[in-house]
Amino acid sequence: MKFTYESVNNALNDHHHNLSGYWSTLKWDDNVATVGYMMEDGTEEDATVDLQGNVTASAKLIAEMDAIG
């Protein structure tokens, strides 16, 4: 996939519906997109999207997205 705002956001949404709406930073290079999230506890967590659209996110980040509803 080619990284664009839309393609990264779609991959995030496909992984978890809240990942596409609650991020605070987005950057990418030729191989990976990195998406930053501010957590309720004040820490920051990153999720990544690879060229195949696969999303990697920590259990902590997914738990917080689940808690949003």
C-alpha positions in Angstrom: 0.0 0.0 0.0 1.1 3.6 -0.5 1.1 5.6 2.7 -1.4 8.5 2.8 -3.5 9.9 5.5 -6.5 8.0 4.2 -4.7 4.6 3.8 -3.2 4.7 7.2 -6.4 5.8 8.9 -8.3 3.0 7.0 -5.8 0.4 8.2 -6.1 1.7 11.8 -9.9 1.6 11.6 -9.8 -2.0 10.2 -7.7 -3.1 13.2 -9.8 -1.2 15.9 -12.5 1.3 15.2 -11.2 3.8 17.8 -7.6 3.8 16.5 -8.5 5.9 13.6 -10.1 8.6 15.6 -7.9 9.2 18.7 -4.3 9.5 17.5 -2.3 12.6 18.1 0.7 12.2 15.7 1.2 10.6 12.3 4.5 10.2 10.4 5.8 7.7 7.8 8.8 6.7 5.8 9.2 4.3 2.9 8.5 1.2 5.1 6.3 2.0 8.1 3.8 4.6 9.4 4.0 5.4 13.0 0.9 6.8 14.8 1.2 8.3 18.3 -1.5 8.2 21.0 -1.6 10.1 24.3 -2.8 7.8 26.9 -5.1 8.6 29.9 -2.1 8.1 32.3 -0.1 10.7 30.5 2.2 8.3 28.6 2.4 8.0 24.8 2.0 4.8 22.9 2.8 4.2 19.2 1.0 1.9 16.8 2.7 1.1 13.5 1.3 0.2 10.0 3.4 -1.6 7.5 3.3 -1.6 3.7 0.8 -4.5 3.7 -1.6 -2.6 6.0 -0.8 -4.7 9.1 -1.2 -2.8 12.3 0.9 -3.4 15.4 -0.4 -1.9 18.7 0.3 -2.7 22.3 -2.1 -4.4 24.6 -2.2 -1.2 26.6 -3.3 0.9 23.6 -6.0 -1.6 22.6 -7.3 -1.8 26.1 -7.6 2.0 26.2 -9.4 2.0 22.8 -11.7 -0.7 24.1 -12.5 1.4 27.2 -13.6 4.3 25.0 -16.4 2.1 23.6 
